[in-house]
């Protein structure tokens, strides 16, 4: 069970990172934060319940994605995993 749990957490880390990169990329372009949020959600498996928060600045855009990994071992979990990505803002 512990190996399965570690695998799920690893999957969650991977998904959060992919979502953060997709959200930062989309938000850094002309679509802004709404496009970033949509792209971040689309890049993450829905069962992980992603929370996507892109923030556009004048030079850099940063997106933070938090996913909830369910616990498969009784009395442990769920686990929240957060990843961030930063991209240069398109002018």
MDAnalysis code that builds the backbone (N, CA, C; Angstrom):
import MDAnalysis as mda
import numpy as np

u = mda.Universe.empty(273, n_residues=91, atom_resindex=np.repeat(np.arange(91), 3), trajectory=True)
u.add_TopologyAttr("name", ["N", "CA", "C"] * 91)
u.add_TopologyAttr("resid", np.arange(1, 92))
u.add_TopologyAttr("resname", ["UNK", "UNK", "UNK", "UNK", "UNK", "UNK", "UNK", "UNK", "UNK", "UNK", "UNK", "UNK", "UNK", "UNK", "UNK", "UNK", "UNK", "UNK", "UNK", "UNK", "UNK", "UNK", "UNK", "UNK", "UNK", "UNK", "UNK", "UNK", "UNK", "UNK", "UNK", "UNK", "UNK", "UNK", "UNK", "UNK", "UNK", "UNK", "UNK", "UNK", "UNK", "UNK", "UNK", "UNK", "UNK", "UNK", "UNK", "UNK", "UNK", "UNK", "UNK", "UNK", "UNK", "UNK", "UNK", "UNK", "UNK", "UNK", "UNK", "UNK", "UNK", "UNK", "UNK", "UNK", "UNK", "UNK", "UNK", "UNK", "UNK", "UNK", "UNK", "UNK", "UNK", "UNK", "UNK", "UNK", "UNK", "UNK", "UNK", "UNK", "UNK", "UNK", "UNK", "UNK", "UNK", "UNK", "UNK", "UNK", "UNK", "UNK", "UNK"])
u.atoms.positions = np.array([
    [0.829, -1.197, 0.000],
    [0.000, 0.000, 0.000],
    [0.869, 1.255, 0.000],
    [2.001, 1.187, 0.721],
    [2.880, 2.352, 0.772],
    [3.441, 2.672, -0.612],
    [3.786, 1.645, -1.393],
    [4.305, 1.867, -2.744],
    [3.248, 2.511, -3.636],
    [2.003, 2.065, -3.498],
    [0.912, 2.670, -4.266],
    [0.742, 4.124, -3.873],
    [0.793, 4.412, -2.570],
    [0.646, 5.793, -2.112],
    [1.768, 6.675, -2.643],
    [2.990, 6.187, -2.585],
    [4.117, 6.968, -3.115],
    [3.971, 7.195, -4.616],
    [3.482, 6.190, -5.328],
    [3.246, 6.352, -6.758],
    [2.190, 7.408, -7.047],
    [1.122, 7.408, -6.265],
    [0.078, 8.430, -6.438],
    [0.608, 9.822, -6.138],
    [1.431, 9.951, -5.107],
    [2.005, 11.262, -4.780],
    [2.925, 11.720, -5.904],
    [3.738, 10.794, -6.438],
    [4.601, 11.133, -7.570],
    [3.797, 11.574, -8.780],
    [2.696, 10.888, -9.034],
    [1.807, 11.264, -10.134],
    [1.232, 12.661, -9.888],
    [0.842, 12.938, -8.651],
    [0.313, 14.258, -8.303],
    [1.344, 15.357, -8.514],
    [2.589, 15.096, -8.149],
    [3.669, 16.073, -8.353],
    [3.837, 16.351, -9.845],
    [3.848, 15.281, -10.646],
    [3.986, 15.425, -12.093],
    [2.824, 16.231, -12.676],
    [1.609, 15.909, -12.286],
    [0.428, 16.604, -12.794],
    [0.411, 18.071, -12.382],
    [0.772, 18.357, -11.134],
    [0.805, 19.748, -10.669],
    [1.850, 20.549, -11.444],
    [3.001, 19.958, -11.707],
    [4.037, 20.638, -12.476],
    [3.603, 20.910, -13.901],
    [2.969, 19.932, -14.534],
    [2.471, 20.115, -15.900],
    [1.405, 21.203, -15.949],
    [0.506, 21.190, -14.982],
    [-0.540, 22.207, -14.927],
    [0.024, 23.597, -14.702],
    [1.032, 23.710, -13.843],
    [1.641, 25.015, -13.566],
    [2.325, 25.561, -14.814],
    [3.048, 24.708, -15.541],
    [3.713, 25.163, -16.766],
    [2.690, 25.592, -17.815],
    [1.639, 24.803, -17.997],
    [0.604, 25.146, -18.979],
    [-0.096, 26.449, -18.597],
    [-0.406, 26.612, -17.324],
    [-1.082, 27.829, -16.863],
    [-0.189, 29.053, -17.022],
    [1.079, 28.936, -16.666],
    [1.998, 30.076, -16.796],
    [2.190, 30.440, -18.262],
    [2.319, 29.437, -19.120],
    [2.510, 29.695, -20.556],
    [1.307, 30.434, -21.130],
    [0.103, 29.939, -20.857],
    [-1.109, 30.559, -21.401],
    [-1.354, 31.935, -20.802],
    [-1.129, 32.090, -19.508],
    [-1.375, 33.381, -18.856],
    [-0.344, 34.423, -19.272],
    [0.857, 33.998, -19.660],
    [1.893, 34.953, -20.048],
    [1.627, 35.531, -21.431],
    [0.755, 34.887, -22.179],
    [0.409, 35.391, -23.503],
    [-0.806, 36.293, -23.400],
    [-1.410, 36.620, -24.490],
    [-2.456, 37.637, -24.483],
    [-3.754, 37.226, -23.812],
    [-3.932, 35.952, -23.490],
    [-5.159, 35.511, -22.831],
    [-5.237, 35.899, -21.368],
    [-4.101, 36.176, -20.749],
    [-4.054, 36.577, -19.347],
    [-4.442, 35.466, -18.389],
    [-4.672, 35.824, -17.125],
    [-4.992, 34.825, -16.092],
    [-6.191, 33.923, -16.398],
    [-7.282, 34.416, -17.008],
    [-8.384, 33.481, -17.293],
    [-7.957, 32.346, -18.230],
    [-7.170, 32.666, -19.244],
    [-6.683, 31.629, -20.161],
    [-5.723, 30.696, -19.442],
    [-4.923, 31.242, -18.538],
    [-3.992, 30.430, -17.768],
    [-4.706, 29.448, -16.868],
    [-5.768, 29.912, -16.227],
    [-6.520, 29.016, -15.347],
    [-7.152, 27.876, -16.139],
    [-7.716, 28.201, -17.292],
    [-8.336, 27.168, -18.127],
    [-7.290, 26.169, -18.617],
    [-6.131, 26.655, -19.045],
    [-5.078, 25.765, -19.542],
    [-4.532, 24.883, -18.430],
    [-4.373, 25.453, -17.236],
    [-3.879, 24.673, -16.108],
    [-4.827, 23.560, -15.713],
    [-6.117, 23.864, -15.692],
    [-7.117, 22.842, -15.357],
    [-7.166, 21.747, -16.419],
    [-7.025, 22.131, -17.688],
    [-7.068, 21.157, -18.778],
    [-5.865, 20.218, -18.754],
    [-4.744, 20.677, -18.200],
    [-3.519, 19.878, -18.190],
    [-3.444, 18.895, -17.034],
    [-4.381, 18.985, -16.082],
    [-4.332, 18.146, -14.879],
    [-5.542, 17.211, -14.866],
    [-5.330, 15.981, -14.418],
    [-6.434, 15.031, -14.269],
    [-7.472, 15.604, -13.306],
    [-8.725, 15.568, -13.707],
    [-9.789, 16.171, -12.920],
    [-9.972, 15.571, -11.539],
    [-9.668, 14.277, -11.375],
    [-9.879, 13.634, -10.074],
    [-8.908, 14.138, -9.016],
    [-7.875, 14.884, -9.438],
    [-6.934, 15.469, -8.472],
    [-7.422, 16.810, -7.936],
    [-8.572, 17.290, -8.436],
    [-9.185, 18.529, -7.972],
    [-8.184, 19.690, -7.979],
    [-7.690, 20.091, -9.179],
    [-6.656, 21.126, -9.236],
    [-7.176, 22.507, -8.862],
    [-6.339, 23.246, -8.152],
    [-6.581, 24.650, -7.856],
    [-5.495, 25.431, -8.589],
    [-5.888, 26.211, -9.596],
    [-4.941, 26.909, -10.463],
    [-5.015, 28.407, -10.176],
    [-3.847, 29.022, -9.938],
    [-3.794, 30.448, -9.618],
    [-2.678, 31.131, -10.410],
    [-2.984, 31.609, -11.646],
    [-1.977, 32.342, -12.407],
    [-1.989, 33.829, -12.042],
    [-0.807, 34.420, -11.932],
    [-0.671, 35.851, -11.615],
    [0.246, 36.473, -12.654],
    [-0.300, 37.399, -13.450],
    [0.484, 38.067, -14.483],
    [1.072, 39.359, -13.945],
    [2.357, 39.559, -14.212],
    [3.022, 40.796, -13.863],
    [3.549, 41.451, -15.129],
    [4.178, 42.599, -15.007],
    [4.670, 43.285, -16.198],
    [5.811, 42.532, -16.894],
    [6.618, 41.812, -16.143],
    [7.756, 41.098, -16.723],
    [7.620, 39.581, -16.651],
    [7.042, 39.084, -15.559],
    [6.936, 37.639, -15.339],
    [5.516, 37.239, -14.983],
    [5.156, 36.046, -15.390],
    [3.873, 35.456, -15.019],
    [4.165, 34.179, -14.245],
    [3.563, 34.062, -13.071],
    [3.761, 32.888, -12.231],
    [2.427, 32.190, -12.022],
    [2.441, 30.887, -12.167],
    [1.236, 30.088, -11.932],
    [1.524, 29.082, -10.827],
    [0.591, 28.975, -9.904],
    [0.678, 28.009, -8.813],
    [-0.472, 27.024, -8.959],
    [-0.149, 25.742, -8.934],
    [-1.173, 24.700, -9.026],
    [-1.050, 23.797, -7.806],
    [-2.172, 23.596, -7.132],
    [-2.238, 22.694, -5.984],
    [-3.226, 21.587, -6.313],
    [-2.798, 20.343, -6.117],
    [-3.683, 19.200, -6.341],
    [-3.815, 18.426, -5.038],
    [-4.911, 17.701, -4.907],
    [-5.160, 16.882, -3.727],
    [-5.045, 15.414, -4.103],
    [-4.049, 14.749, -3.539],
    [-3.822, 13.329, -3.793],
    [-4.525, 12.551, -2.677],
    [-5.434, 11.649, -3.039],
    [-6.145, 10.904, -2.000],
    [-5.224, 9.920, -1.285],
    [-5.534, 9.659, -0.037],
    [-4.786, 8.673, 0.727],
    [-5.383, 7.287, 0.530],
    [-4.528, 6.293, 0.297],
    [-5.016, 4.922, 0.151],
    [-4.732, 4.097, 1.408],
    [-3.913, 4.636, 2.299],
    [-3.610, 3.961, 3.561],
    [-4.525, 4.561, 4.624],
    [-5.283, 3.742, 5.333],
    [-6.181, 4.284, 6.361],
    [-5.428, 5.170, 7.363],
    [-6.062, 6.248, 7.762],
    [-5.561, 7.232, 8.722],
    [-4.486, 8.160, 8.153],
    [-4.115, 8.019, 6.884],
    [-3.135, 8.902, 6.259],
    [-3.753, 9.534, 5.017],
    [-3.441, 10.818, 4.817],
    [-3.921, 11.506, 3.622],
    [-5.236, 12.209, 3.882],
    [-5.731, 12.928, 2.961],
    [-5.184, 13.222, 1.644],
    [-3.962, 14.150, 1.731],
    [-3.224, 14.209, 0.639],
    [-1.998, 14.993, 0.581],
    [-2.153, 16.109, -0.442],
    [-1.748, 17.308, -0.079],
    [-1.763, 18.423, -1.023],
    [-0.367, 18.600, -1.592],
    [-0.303, 18.734, -2.908],
    [0.960, 18.930, -3.609],
    [0.866, 20.245, -4.368],
    [1.867, 21.102, -4.229],
    [1.876, 22.405, -4.892],
    [3.120, 22.541, -5.755],
    [2.931, 23.056, -6.958],
    [4.047, 23.354, -7.853],
    [3.823, 24.724, -8.474],
    [4.940, 25.416, -8.768],
    [4.887, 26.741, -9.386],
    [5.735, 26.753, -10.650],
    [5.329, 27.589, -11.593],
    [6.101, 27.792, -12.817],
    [6.057, 29.268, -13.156],
    [7.160, 29.765, -13.699],
    [7.258, 31.174, -14.083],
    [7.685, 31.275, -15.537],
    [7.016, 32.151, -16.273],
    [7.331, 32.404, -17.680],
    [7.442, 33.910, -17.887],
    [8.234, 34.354, -18.873],
    [8.269, 35.778, -19.182],
    [6.936, 36.213, -19.792],
    [6.468, 37.388, -19.400],
    [5.205, 37.918, -19.907],
    [5.423, 38.490, -21.304],
    [4.535, 38.081, -22.237],
    [4.583, 38.614, -23.602],
    [4.141, 40.065, -23.586],
    [4.818, 40.867, -24.354],
    [4.430, 42.295, -24.445],
    [3.604, 42.542, -25.654],
])
